[in-house]
Amino acid sequence: MNSRENIEVINGFYSPLEKVIAESKQDKLPSKQWIDKFARGEEAKWTSLTEWLSEQQGSVSKSEILEFLSENRIEIEEIVKDGASEDEIDIFLNDEAGEGYTREEARDYLENDDIEGRRKYSQYQLAGEKENYKEILITMPNVKNLGDKAYKEYKKYYDSLIEKYGESGRLSKKITKEEEYNLSKFNRKVQGNKVFFRSSHWDEPNIIVHLRLNTRIDTEGDKVLFIEEIQSDWGEIGRKEGFLEDIFIKSIPQYNGFYAAFDKKGRKILLKYKGERIEYLKTKEMVLEALKENPPLGIIDSAPFVTDTNDWVKLGLKVALKEAVSQGCDKIAWATGEQENDRYSLEKQVDEISYLETKEKGIYDVKATKDRKEVFADGKMDLKKIEATLGKDIAKKISNGDGEVNRGITFITGKDLKVGGKGMIGFYGSTSEGKLGIIGNVAKSLFKQEPQKIYIATKEPNIITFKEYLSLYHDIYTEPSKWDSENVNELEELKKDYEDKKKEHLSTQYSIDITPELEQKVKTGLELFREGGNVGNVGTFSPIGYVKSYGVRPTNRSHDMIAECDCKGAFTFNSQKRHKMWECPCCNELKKMNHK
């Protein structure tokens, strides 16, 4: 417990909803007034406070609400994947298996071993000196209430899959789509219809956002927590395929007013109601029941944070802040969009991609080679699967028939394999173009400071200090005893050359400072959701300061608007009806507004 009106801090976070209600001067109010004042935001939604209050008759006390929130609190957990410990290395070197290994060779061997809890993607780090690489998975707690009937059903089905496929660590890569769906359905029952998601990149379920981090030293000598990657597979897949909450239900006049469900693209969803496949149902409530019991394939469960890019980025940055403070860092910095594009460019991983449309229209036989060896092959890929595997750019090239044709097979090679562009820059930002991107804008809003440019070594060989430069290019100057008067005179000229050389070895990153105020916030607890009075105000970005409106006329009619950008930015805000345009804070491109 801490001093915030006895609001509990769990895993470094507290509930701003609990805080604002605990600090409320009212001890008792009609349920509707509680809803209007405090229960229209995300936390109220995911704790079911809004629903619970709407079911209460008469007045509700503050203590009753706080008790409800305590029992239905949203909690997150952090799973840290680290390297081999020094103790593990010692044990290995003292064992017969480690005979002949150097310490570094032993470390590499152990970290490449497939052990649960070991980091998986350490090869995807920028060059330059760095330490303490780790992967942090921010998850929602999974299976609870282990003794109930639902869990026994889940365990029975799960054990049958283990018996069929073997080890659990690789289960997600072996089971079929139908088996994965059935497993998620059993898991929903266990959790009282709570969420379930599994990424192809991780074995652990329900990962809201993941971080890949290391520490570096910048040219000022400050210790920097460097974010190599921040991403939400859950959020990204949901954004592309649609979340369950994106489904809308409407009455169809030509079918006697019966109701049907449609996805975010307006496509009708085939329902399953009481074991039967059906397109229409008599009432809206029946459709909702069908969707709840049998969520359609391809539609992703929604969850706190994942439906809004800005929300999961904000959560990831808060966890990064906690990590930075625990490691005694002075700053937090992150990779640029150009660095991310370069890191994952296909031209680094393969020499060519070949494809041939099969007899089945829209289905392709796709292969990739590296150094004349086949590294990938799939004879049955549609464009959606190609995009998920090789990226949007390659899928688009294949759809357009781009490449050189030889004996009926089309080849994509060389510069045509270069992928990525606006999306990564829109998200991670670009110091060269002066664009903060989504991460920079969220950091600016969250940490109340303008991200600054710093210089760190992300290229080999490592040059940060003047001494390192001298030892690499002019080693005579590292030993002053050997200098003569000419050497001393040349030293000033070398300093100028050092500044030029340094630029070749350094990269420019956006960063924020770890201020005493931020350190104190970490010590006393960070808010899990947005803080505020009425936690129901719509939007991550206010139109004022972030959105430039054109052709505006005053009106009393105010409602929610949503705008989406190609750079992954999607911003919802409360705005006047006659606002026609907005400027994406990441790309600075003007976009049309759409009514929600």
C-alpha positions as CSV (number, residue, x, y, z in Angstrom):
1,M,0.0,0.0,0.0
2,N,1.2,3.6,-0.5
3,S,0.2,7.1,0.5
4,R,-2.3,7.6,-2.3
5,E,-5.4,7.3,-0.1
6,N,-4.4,3.7,0.5
7,I,-4.7,2.7,-3.1
8,E,-2.8,-0.5,-3.7
9,V,0.2,-0.6,-6.1
10,I,0.6,-3.9,-7.9
11,N,3.6,-4.6,-10.1
12,G,4.4,-0.9,-10.0
13,F,1.0,0.3,-11.1
14,Y,-2.1,1.6,-9.4
15,S,-5.7,2.1,-10.6
16,P,-6.5,5.8,-11.4
17,L,-10.2,4.9,-11.2
18,E,-9.8,3.6,-7.7
19,K,-7.8,6.7,-6.8
20,V,-10.3,9.2,-8.2
21,I,-13.3,7.5,-6.5
22,A,-11.4,7.2,-3.2
23,E,-10.7,10.9,-3.4
24,S,-14.3,11.8,-4.2
25,K,-16.0,13.9,-1.6
26,Q,-19.3,12.1,-2.2
27,D,-19.8,9.0,0.0
28,K,-23.1,8.0,-1.7
29,L,-24.7,8.8,-5.1
30,P,-27.4,7.3,-7.4
31,S,-25.7,4.8,-9.7
32,K,-26.3,6.9,-12.8
33,Q,-24.4,9.9,-11.3
34,W,-21.5,7.6,-10.5
35,I,-21.5,6.5,-14.1
36,D,-21.7,10.0,-15.5
37,K,-18.9,11.2,-13.2
38,F,-16.4,8.3,-13.2
39,A,-17.5,5.3,-15.2
40,R,-17.3,6.1,-18.9
41,G,-13.6,5.2,-19.6
42,E,-11.6,2.2,-20.6
43,E,-10.9,1.0,-17.0
44,A,-14.6,1.2,-16.1
45,K,-15.4,-0.8,-19.2
46,W,-12.8,-3.6,-18.6
47,T,-13.5,-3.9,-14.9
48,S,-17.3,-4.0,-15.8
49,L,-17.9,-1.2,-13.3
50,T,-20.2,0.6,-15.8
51,E,-22.3,-2.5,-16.3
52,W,-22.4,-3.3,-12.6
53,L,-23.5,0.3,-11.7
54,S,-26.2,0.2,-14.3
55,E,-27.7,-2.9,-12.6
56,Q,-27.8,-1.3,-9.2
57,Q,-31.0,0.1,-7.8
58,G,-31.0,3.4,-5.9
59,S,-27.8,4.9,-4.3
60,V,-24.5,3.2,-4.2
61,S,-21.8,3.9,-1.6
62,K,-18.2,4.8,-2.4
63,S,-17.0,1.8,-0.3
64,E,-19.2,-0.6,-2.4
65,I,-17.6,0.7,-5.6
66,L,-14.1,0.4,-4.2
67,E,-14.8,-3.2,-3.0
68,F,-16.1,-4.0,-6.5
69,L,-13.0,-2.6,-8.2
70,S,-10.7,-4.4,-5.8
71,E,-12.4,-7.7,-6.8
72,N,-12.3,-7.0,-10.5
73,R,-9.1,-5.1,-10.8
74,I,-7.2,-5.2,-14.2
75,E,-3.7,-6.5,-13.5
76,I,-0.7,-6.9,-15.8
77,E,2.4,-9.1,-15.4
78,E,5.8,-8.8,-16.9
79,I,7.7,-11.8,-18.1
80,V,11.4,-11.1,-18.5
81,K,13.5,-13.2,-20.9
82,D,17.1,-12.8,-20.1
83,G,20.4,-14.4,-21.1
84,A,22.4,-17.1,-19.4
85,S,23.4,-16.2,-15.8
86,E,27.0,-16.2,-14.6
87,D,26.1,-19.1,-12.3
88,E,24.8,-21.1,-15.3
89,I,27.9,-20.4,-17.3
90,D,30.1,-21.5,-14.3
91,I,28.2,-24.8,-14.0
92,F,28.5,-25.5,-17.7
93,L,32.3,-24.8,-17.8
94,N,32.9,-27.1,-14.8
95,D,30.9,-29.8,-16.5
96,E,32.3,-32.3,-19.0
97,A,30.0,-30.8,-21.7
98,G,31.7,-27.4,-21.4
99,E,35.3,-28.7,-21.7
100,G,37.3,-26.6,-24.2
101,Y,34.8,-23.7,-24.2
102,T,35.8,-20.1,-23.5
103,R,33.4,-18.1,-21.3
104,E,32.0,-16.2,-24.3
105,E,31.6,-19.5,-26.3
106,A,29.8,-21.0,-23.3
107,R,27.5,-18.0,-23.1
108,D,26.7,-18.2,-26.8
109,Y,26.1,-21.9,-26.6
110,L,23.7,-21.6,-23.6
111,E,21.8,-18.7,-25.0
112,N,21.2,-20.5,-28.3
113,D,19.8,-23.5,-26.3
114,D,16.0,-23.8,-26.5
115,I,15.3,-23.2,-22.8
116,E,12.1,-21.7,-21.5
117,G,12.6,-18.2,-20.2
118,R,15.6,-17.6,-22.4
119,R,15.6,-14.5,-24.7
120,K,14.8,-15.4,-28.4
121,Y,15.7,-12.4,-30.6
122,S,19.1,-11.1,-29.4
123,Q,20.4,-11.3,-32.9
124,Y,18.1,-8.4,-33.8
125,Q,20.1,-5.6,-32.1
126,L,21.8,-2.6,-33.6
127,A,25.6,-2.8,-33.7
128,G,27.8,-0.9,-31.2
129,E,28.6,-1.5,-27.6
130,K,25.6,-2.5,-25.5
131,E,24.8,-4.5,-22.4
132,N,21.9,-6.1,-20.5
133,Y,19.8,-7.2,-23.5
134,K,16.5,-8.5,-22.4
135,E,13.0,-9.1,-23.7
136,I,10.0,-8.0,-21.6
137,L,6.6,-9.5,-22.3
138,I,3.7,-7.5,-20.8
139,T,0.8,-9.9,-20.3
140,M,-2.6,-10.3,-18.8
141,P,-2.7,-13.1,-16.2
142,N,-4.0,-16.3,-17.9
143,V,-5.8,-19.3,-16.3
144,K,-7.2,-18.8,-12.8
145,N,-9.7,-20.7,-10.6
146,L,-7.8,-23.9,-11.2
147,G,-10.3,-26.1,-9.3
148,D,-13.5,-25.4,-11.2
149,K,-15.2,-27.4,-13.8
150,A,-14.3,-25.1,-16.7
151,Y,-10.6,-25.6,-15.9
152,K,-11.0,-29.4,-15.9
153,E,-12.5,-29.2,-19.4
154,Y,-9.7,-26.9,-20.5
155,K,-7.0,-29.2,-19.0
156,K,-8.5,-32.3,-20.5
157,Y,-8.4,-30.8,-24.0
158,Y,-5.0,-29.2,-23.5
159,D,-3.6,-32.6,-22.3
160,S,-5.0,-34.3,-25.4
161,L,-3.1,-31.8,-27.6
162,I,0.1,-32.5,-25.6
163,E,-0.4,-36.2,-26.1
164,K,-0.9,-35.7,-29.8
165,Y,1.9,-33.2,-30.5
166,G,4.3,-33.6,-27.6
167,E,6.1,-30.8,-25.7
168,S,4.1,-27.8,-24.7
169,G,6.8,-25.3,-25.5
170,R,6.2,-25.8,-29.3
171,L,2.5,-26.4,-29.1
172,S,1.4,-23.1,-30.7
173,K,3.5,-23.9,-33.8
174,K,2.0,-27.3,-34.3
175,I,-1.7,-27.2,-33.6
176,T,-4.2,-26.5,-36.4
177,K,-6.4,-23.4,-36.6
178,E,-9.4,-25.3,-35.5
179,E,-7.5,-26.7,-32.5
180,E,-6.2,-23.3,-31.6
181,Y,-9.8,-21.9,-31.8
182,N,-11.1,-24.8,-29.6
183,L,-8.3,-24.2,-27.1
184,S,-9.1,-20.5,-26.9
185,K,-12.8,-21.3,-26.5
186,F,-12.1,-23.6,-23.5
187,N,-9.8,-20.9,-22.1
188,R,-12.5,-18.3,-22.3
189,K,-14.8,-20.5,-20.2
190,V,-12.1,-20.8,-17.6
191,Q,-11.6,-17.0,-17.4
192,G,-15.3,-16.3,-17.4
193,N,-15.2,-15.2,-21.1
194,K,-12.1,-13.2,-20.6
195,V,-9.7,-12.6,-23.5
196,F,-7.3,-15.0,-25.1
197,F,-4.6,-14.4,-27.7
198,R,-1.4,-16.1,-28.7
199,S,1.2,-14.6,-31.0
200,S,3.3,-16.5,-33.5
201,H,6.4,-14.9,-32.0
202,W,6.0,-16.1,-28.4
203,D,4.9,-19.2,-26.6
204,E,3.2,-17.2,-23.8
205,P,-0.4,-16.2,-24.2
206,N,-2.1,-12.8,-23.8
207,I,0.9,-10.6,-24.5
208,I,-0.4,-7.0,-24.7
209,V,2.9,-5.5,-25.8
210,H,6.6,-6.7,-25.9
211,L,9.8,-4.7,-25.5
212,R,13.4,-5.6,-26.6
213,L,15.9,-3.5,-24.6
214,N,19.5,-3.0,-23.9
215,T,21.7,-0.3,-22.3
216,R,24.2,1.9,-24.1
217,I,26.3,5.0,-23.4
218,D,25.8,8.2,-25.4
219,T,28.4,10.8,-26.3
220,E,27.6,12.8,-23.1
221,G,28.6,9.7,-21.1
222,D,25.0,9.1,-19.9
223,K,23.6,5.6,-19.5
224,V,20.7,5.1,-21.9
225,L,18.0,2.4,-21.8
226,F,17.7,1.8,-25.6
227,I,14.4,0.3,-27.0
228,E,15.3,-1.8,-29.9
229,E,11.7,-2.7,-30.5
230,I,8.3,-2.0,-29.0
231,Q,5.4,-3.9,-30.6
232,S,2.0,-5.5,-30.0
233,D,1.2,-8.5,-32.2
234,W,-2.3,-8.5,-30.6
235,G,-2.9,-4.9,-31.5
236,E,-1.5,-5.2,-35.0
237,I,-3.4,-8.3,-35.9
238,G,-6.6,-6.9,-34.4
239,R,-6.1,-3.7,-36.3
240,K,-5.8,-5.6,-39.6
241,E,-8.3,-8.3,-39.1
242,G,-10.7,-6.6,-36.8
243,F,-11.5,-6.9,-33.1
244,L,-14.6,-8.6,-31.8
245,E,-15.9,-5.2,-30.6
246,D,-15.5,-3.9,-34.2
247,I,-18.5,-6.1,-35.2
248,F,-21.7,-4.2,-35.7
249,I,-25.2,-5.7,-35.8
250,K,-28.1,-4.3,-37.9
251,S,-31.6,-5.2,-39.0
252,I,-32.1,-6.4,-42.6
253,P,-35.6,-5.3,-43.9
254,Q,-35.7,-7.8,-46.8
255,Y,-35.3,-10.6,-44.2
256,N,-38.4,-9.6,-42.1
257,G,-36.2,-7.3,-40.0
258,F,-34.1,-10.2,-38.7
259,Y,-30.6,-9.2,-37.5
260,A,-27.1,-10.0,-39.0
261,A,-23.6,-9.3,-37.8
262,F,-21.0,-7.6,-40.0
263,D,-17.2,-7.1,-39.6
264,K,-15.4,-3.7,-39.8
265,K,-15.2,-4.0,-43.6
266,G,-19.0,-4.6,-43.9
267,R,-18.7,-8.3,-44.6
268,K,-21.5,-10.5,-43.3
269,I,-20.4,-12.9,-40.6
270,L,-21.7,-16.5,-40.6
271,L,-23.1,-17.1,-37.1
272,K,-23.3,-20.3,-35.1
273,Y,-26.3,-20.4,-32.8
274,K,-27.2,-23.4,-30.6
275,G,-25.0,-25.7,-32.8
276,E,-26.5,-24.5,-36.2
277,R,-24.8,-22.3,-38.8
278,I,-27.0,-19.4,-39.6
279,E,-26.8,-15.9,-41.2
280,Y,-29.7,-14.1,-39.5
281,L,-31.4,-14.2,-36.1
282,K,-34.6,-12.8,-34.9
283,T,-33.3,-10.4,-32.3
284,K,-30.1,-8.4,-31.7
285,E,-29.7,-10.2,-28.3
286,M,-29.6,-13.6,-30.1
287,V,-26.9,-12.4,-32.4
288,L,-24.9,-11.1,-29.4
289,E,-25.3,-14.5,-27.7
290,A,-24.1,-16.3,-30.8
291,L,-21.0,-14.1,-31.1
292,K,-20.2,-14.5,-27.5
293,E,-20.5,-18.3,-27.5
294,N,-18.7,-18.8,-30.9
295,P,-16.5,-15.8,-31.8
296,P,-15.9,-15.9,-35.6
297,L,-12.5,-17.1,-36.9
298,G,-10.3,-14.2,-38.0
299,I,-11.9,-11.8,-35.5
300,I,-9.6,-11.1,-32.6
301,D,-10.7,-10.7,-29.0
302,S,-10.3,-7.2,-27.7
303,A,-8.6,-6.4,-24.4
304,P,-7.4,-3.4,-22.4
305,F,-4.8,-1.3,-24.3
306,V,-4.6,-3.4,-27.5
307,T,-7.5,-1.7,-29.5
308,D,-5.7,1.6,-29.5
309,T,-2.1,1.9,-30.7
310,N,-1.4,4.9,-28.5
311,D,-2.6,3.0,-25.4
312,W,-0.3,-0.1,-25.8
313,V,2.7,2.2,-26.7
314,K,2.0,4.2,-23.5
315,L,1.9,1.0,-21.5
316,G,5.2,-0.2,-23.0
317,L,6.9,3.1,-22.3
318,K,5.8,3.0,-18.7
319,V,7.3,-0.4,-18.3
320,A,10.5,0.9,-20.0
321,L,10.5,3.8,-17.5
322,K,10.4,1.3,-14.6
323,E,13.2,-0.7,-16.1
324,A,15.3,2.4,-16.8
325,V,15.0,3.6,-13.2
326,S,15.8,0.1,-11.8
327,Q,19.0,0.0,-13.9
328,G,20.0,3.6,-13.0
329,C,19.7,4.9,-16.5
330,D,19.8,8.7,-17.3
331,K,17.7,8.5,-20.5
332,I,15.4,6.4,-22.6
333,A,16.0,6.3,-26.4
334,W,14.5,4.2,-29.2
335,A,15.3,3.0,-32.7
336,T,14.2,5.1,-35.7
337,G,12.0,4.0,-38.5
338,E,15.0,3.9,-40.9
339,Q,16.8,1.6,-38.5
340,E,13.8,-0.7,-38.2
341,N,13.4,-0.8,-42.0
342,D,17.0,-1.7,-42.4
343,R,16.9,-4.3,-39.7
344,Y,14.1,-6.3,-41.3
345,S,14.7,-5.6,-44.9
346,L,14.3,-8.8,-46.9
347,E,17.4,-8.1,-49.1
348,K,19.5,-8.9,-46.0
349,Q,17.8,-12.2,-45.4
350,V,17.2,-13.6,-48.9
351,D,18.8,-13.2,-52.4
352,E,15.6,-13.8,-54.3
353,I,11.9,-14.7,-54.0
354,S,10.2,-16.7,-56.7
355,Y,6.5,-17.1,-57.1
356,L,4.0,-18.9,-59.4
357,E,0.2,-18.7,-59.3
358,T,-1.2,-22.2,-59.0
359,K,-4.2,-23.6,-60.8
360,E,-6.3,-22.3,-57.9
361,K,-6.8,-18.6,-58.5
362,G,-5.2,-16.3,-55.9
363,I,-3.0,-19.1,-54.5
364,Y,0.7,-19.0,-55.1
365,D,3.7,-21.3,-54.8
366,V,6.4,-19.1,-53.2
367,K,10.1,-19.9,-52.5
368,A,13.0,-17.9,-51.2
369,T,16.7,-18.6,-51.5
370,K,19.9,-17.3,-49.8
371,D,23.4,-18.2,-51.2
372,R,21.7,-20.5,-53.7
373,K,20.1,-22.5,-50.8
374,E,16.3,-22.7,-50.4
375,V,15.4,-21.1,-47.1
376,F,11.6,-20.9,-47.4
377,A,9.0,-22.7,-49.5
378,D,5.2,-22.8,-49.3
379,G,3.2,-24.1,-52.2
380,K,-0.2,-22.8,-51.0
381,M,-0.1,-19.1,-50.0
382,D,-2.9,-16.6,-50.6
383,L,-2.0,-12.8,-50.5
384,K,-3.1,-12.5,-46.8
385,K,-0.6,-15.3,-45.8
386,I,2.1,-13.8,-48.0
387,E,1.6,-10.4,-46.3
388,A,1.8,-12.0,-42.8
389,T,5.0,-14.0,-43.8
390,L,6.9,-11.7,-46.1
391,G,5.3,-8.3,-45.6
392,K,2.8,-6.0,-47.2
393,D,5.3,-4.7,-49.9
394,I,6.1,-8.2,-51.2
395,A,2.4,-9.2,-51.2
396,K,1.7,-6.1,-53.2
397,K,4.5,-6.9,-55.7
398,I,3.2,-10.4,-56.1
399,S,-0.4,-9.2,-56.5
400,N,0.8,-6.8,-59.3
401,G,2.9,-9.5,-61.0
402,D,6.1,-7.5,-60.4
403,G,9.5,-9.1,-61.1
404,E,11.4,-10.8,-63.9
405,V,9.8,-13.8,-65.5
406,N,11.9,-16.8,-66.4
407,R,10.2,-20.0,-67.7
408,G,6.9,-19.0,-66.3
409,I,8.2,-18.3,-62.8
410,T,8.6,-14.7,-61.6
411,F,11.6,-13.6,-59.5
412,I,12.0,-10.7,-57.2
413,T,15.6,-9.8,-56.5
414,G,18.1,-7.0,-55.6
415,K,16.6,-3.7,-54.6
416,D,13.1,-4.9,-55.3
417,L,13.5,-6.9,-52.0
418,K,13.9,-3.7,-50.0
419,V,10.7,-3.3,-48.0
420,G,9.3,-0.9,-45.4
421,G,8.9,2.8,-45.5
422,K,6.2,5.1,-44.2
423,G,4.8,2.6,-41.7
424,M,8.0,2.2,-39.7
425,I,8.8,5.9,-39.9
426,G,5.3,6.9,-38.9
427,F,5.6,4.6,-35.9
428,Y,9.2,4.9,-34.7
429,G,9.8,8.4,-36.1
430,S,12.8,9.8,-38.1
431,T,15.4,12.1,-36.6
432,S,16.6,13.0,-40.1
433,E,13.1,14.1,-41.2
434,G,12.3,15.6,-37.9
435,K,9.3,13.3,-37.3
436,L,8.6,12.1,-33.8
437,G,6.3,9.3,-34.9
438,I,3.8,7.6,-32.7
439,I,6.4,6.6,-30.0
440,G,7.8,10.1,-29.9
441,N,4.4,11.8,-29.6
442,V,3.2,9.4,-26.9
443,A,6.5,9.9,-25.0
444,K,6.1,13.6,-25.3
445,S,2.6,13.4,-23.8
446,L,3.4,10.8,-21.2
447,F,6.7,12.2,-19.9
448,K,5.7,15.9,-20.3
449,Q,8.9,16.7,-22.2
450,E,10.0,17.3,-25.9
451,P,12.1,14.3,-27.1
452,Q,15.7,15.4,-27.7
453,K,18.3,14.1,-30.1
454,I,21.2,12.2,-28.7
455,Y,24.2,10.4,-30.3
456,I,25.0,6.8,-29.6
457,A,27.3,4.2,-31.4
458,T,25.2,1.8,-33.4
459,K,27.8,1.0,-36.0
460,E,31.1,-0.9,-35.8
461,P,33.9,-0.1,-35.0
462,N,32.7,1.7,-31.8
463,I,33.8,5.3,-31.7
464,I,32.4,7.5,-29.0
465,T,35.3,9.2,-27.3
466,F,38.3,11.1,-28.8
467,K,40.6,8.5,-27.2
468,E,38.8,5.7,-29.0
469,Y,39.2,7.6,-32.3
470,L,42.9,8.1,-31.7
471,S,43.5,4.4,-30.9
472,L,41.7,3.4,-34.1
473,Y,43.2,5.8,-36.6
474,H,46.3,7.5,-34.9
475,D,47.6,5.2,-32.3
476,I,50.8,7.2,-31.8
477,Y,48.7,9.8,-30.1
478,T,47.6,7.5,-27.4
479,E,51.1,7.6,-25.9
480,P,51.9,11.2,-25.0
481,S,55.5,10.2,-24.2
482,K,56.2,9.7,-27.9
483,W,54.8,13.0,-29.0
484,D,56.9,15.7,-30.6
485,S,56.0,19.4,-31.1
486,E,54.5,18.6,-34.6
487,N,52.2,16.0,-33.0
488,V,50.9,18.5,-30.5
489,N,50.2,21.0,-33.2
490,E,48.3,18.4,-35.2
491,L,46.2,17.4,-32.3
492,E,43.7,20.2,-32.8
493,E,43.3,19.3,-36.5
494,L,42.7,15.7,-35.5
495,K,39.9,16.8,-33.2
496,K,38.1,18.3,-36.2
497,D,38.6,15.1,-38.1
498,Y,37.3,13.2,-35.0
499,E,34.0,15.1,-35.2
500,D,33.6,14.1,-38.8
501,K,34.5,10.5,-38.2
502,K,32.3,10.3,-35.2
503,K,29.3,11.1,-37.4
504,E,30.1,8.0,-39.5
505,H,30.0,5.8,-36.5
506,L,27.2,7.4,-34.5
507,S,23.5,7.5,-35.0
508,T,21.0,10.1,-33.9
509,Q,18.2,8.9,-31.7
510,Y,15.2,10.6,-30.0
511,S,15.3,10.3,-26.2
512,I,13.7,11.6,-23.0
513,D,15.5,12.3,-19.7
514,I,14.8,10.3,-16.5
515,T,14.1,13.3,-14.3
516,P,13.8,13.2,-10.5
517,E,10.0,13.6,-10.9
518,L,9.8,10.5,-13.1
519,E,11.9,8.5,-10.7
520,Q,9.6,9.5,-7.8
521,K,6.6,8.5,-9.9
522,V,8.1,5.0,-10.4
523,K,8.8,4.7,-6.7
524,T,5.2,5.6,-5.6
525,G,3.5,3.8,-8.5
526,L,2.5,4.6,-12.1
527,E,-1.1,4.9,-13.2
528,L,-2.1,1.8,-15.2
529,F,-4.8,3.6,-17.2
530,R,-5.2,7.3,-18.0
531,E,-5.5,9.5,-14.9
532,G,-8.2,12.1,-14.7
533,G,-11.4,13.3,-13.1
534,N,-14.1,11.8,-15.4
535,V,-12.1,8.9,-16.7
536,G,-14.5,8.8,-19.6
537,N,-13.2,11.6,-21.8
538,V,-12.7,10.2,-25.3
539,G,-9.3,10.3,-27.0
540,T,-5.6,10.0,-26.6
541,F,-4.9,13.2,-28.4
542,S,-6.9,16.4,-27.9
543,P,-7.7,18.3,-31.1
544,I,-6.1,21.3,-29.5
545,G,-2.4,21.3,-30.1
546,Y,-2.4,18.1,-32.1
547,V,-5.1,18.4,-34.7
548,K,-5.3,21.3,-37.1
549,S,-8.9,21.9,-38.2
550,Y,-10.0,23.6,-41.3
551,G,-13.4,25.1,-42.3
552,V,-14.6,25.1,-38.7
553,R,-17.9,26.7,-37.7
554,P,-19.0,26.8,-34.1
555,T,-21.8,24.4,-33.2
556,N,-23.2,22.9,-30.1
557,R,-23.2,19.4,-31.5
558,S,-20.2,17.6,-30.3
559,H,-19.5,13.9,-30.8
560,D,-16.8,11.3,-31.2
561,M,-14.7,11.3,-34.4
562,I,-12.1,8.8,-35.6
563,A,-9.3,9.4,-38.0
564,E,-6.8,6.7,-39.3
565,C,-3.5,7.2,-41.1
566,D,-1.4,4.9,-43.3
567,C,1.5,5.3,-40.7
568,K,-0.5,3.2,-38.2
569,G,-1.8,6.3,-36.4
570,A,-5.4,6.0,-35.4
571,F,-6.7,8.8,-33.2
572,T,-10.2,9.1,-31.6
573,F,-11.2,12.4,-30.1
574,N,-14.2,14.4,-29.2
575,S,-14.5,17.1,-31.8
576,Q,-17.0,19.6,-33.3
577,K,-19.1,18.1,-36.1
578,R,-17.9,20.6,-38.7
579,H,-14.2,19.8,-38.4
580,K,-13.3,18.6,-41.9
581,M,-9.6,17.8,-41.8
582,W,-6.9,16.8,-39.3
583,E,-3.2,16.6,-39.4
584,C,-1.6,13.3,-38.3
585,P,0.9,14.2,-35.5
586,C,3.2,11.5,-36.9
587,C,3.3,12.1,-40.6
588,N,2.1,15.7,-40.7
589,E,-0.1,14.7,-43.6
590,L,-3.6,16.1,-43.8
591,K,-6.4,13.5,-43.6
592,K,-10.1,13.6,-44.0
593,M,-12.2,13.0,-40.8
594,N,-14.8,10.3,-40.7
595,H,-17.8,10.1,-38.4
596,K,-17.4,7.2,-36.0
